[in-house]
């Protein structure tokens, strides 16, 4: 009987303040499936290695849920792993292990689009297919890229949301995850373009990477708010930045003065959306992204490439632009609808 091997890596986040304690509850062991519960064995199936940017944060935990569901539905074996820090070096080590495990496909959300090229080339040289998801790498070293949505659409939308909240005027900063993250840099590019074209009275002061680290994001937000007393907005992209910025605003009693536009999971931002500290949070379904990645990886091994308008079970119709797959449109989480989502 077909069963699945899932290797789970769980990070326990140390507590530094009251918000962090809440952050820990989200990732407690009680919320994780045990290794024994997930450990199953496939007698004759494809083996797919899924590499996330980092392990233990809610966004990639949600992706993993979709991966597990797809593997079970499609009868494939998956290994889901992520480094303890959002670094390309950590991902390189995981890829080395996956090569030794003789996986058929490696699907990676790349932390660096260039520095991972040699190890991906090594995988390809050994007959392993490579695809990317969430964040792309050098196109030479993968078959195609699974993007959550059109980066232009998201970048422009984030800028429009900030402009709406600030009456199109004032200074703002961008908190990003990693300086080398291809998808986040694409969003920032389109934020800047939209800013320059339509909102001349909004000024971008700084772009700061927090390396997907909550404590760094929180302390950076505090410093920035103190550095710029007239700060009008924070565009907090990546998983931990929105909630960290919201707590910083509350700590400094700046509620109502600074607009926060975020991109994180509903469960991490719910409290801040409901009390008005964060005005808009935009994302997509990470579970669907995980499901889509496994589905298209299996199709690739079956010698079937994705095509525009293809309908994927439990995901919907996808768009394909050259070698980029676009899963769908962004979702805005607001006070009115955030309780409809649980991830």
Secondary structure as GFF3:
##gff-version 3
##sequence-region A 1 343
A	DSSP	alpha_helix	18	26	.	.	.	ID=ss1
A	DSSP	three_ten_helix	29	31	.	.	.	ID=ss2
A	DSSP	alpha_helix	35	38	.	.	.	ID=ss3
A	DSSP	beta_strand	47	52	.	.	.	ID=ss4
A	DSSP	alpha_helix	58	74	.	.	.	ID=ss5
A	DSSP	beta_strand	77	82	.	.	.	ID=ss6
A	DSSP	alpha_helix	88	100	.	.	.	ID=ss7
A	DSSP	beta_strand	105	108	.	.	.	ID=ss8
A	DSSP	alpha_helix	117	125	.	.	.	ID=ss9
A	DSSP	beta_strand	129	133	.	.	.	ID=ss10
A	DSSP	three_ten_helix	139	141	.	.	.	ID=ss11
A	DSSP	beta_strand	145	147	.	.	.	ID=ss12
A	DSSP	alpha_helix	151	166	.	.	.	ID=ss13
A	DSSP	beta_strand	170	176	.	.	.	ID=ss14
A	DSSP	alpha_helix	182	198	.	.	.	ID=ss15
A	DSSP	beta_strand	202	209	.	.	.	ID=ss16
A	DSSP	alpha_helix	214	227	.	.	.	ID=ss17
A	DSSP	beta_strand	231	236	.	.	.	ID=ss18
A	DSSP	alpha_helix	241	251	.	.	.	ID=ss19
A	DSSP	beta_strand	259	262	.	.	.	ID=ss20
A	DSSP	alpha_helix	266	274	.	.	.	ID=ss21
A	DSSP	beta_strand	280	283	.	.	.	ID=ss22
A	DSSP	alpha_helix	286	301	.	.	.	ID=ss23
A	DSSP	beta_strand	311	312	.	.	.	ID=ss24
A	DSSP	beta_strand	316	317	.	.	.	ID=ss25
A	DSSP	beta_strand	319	321	.	.	.	ID=ss26
A	DSSP	beta_strand	324	326	.	.	.	ID=ss27
A	DSSP	beta_strand	331	333	.	.	.	ID=ss28
A	DSSP	three_ten_helix	338	340	.	.	.	ID=ss29
###
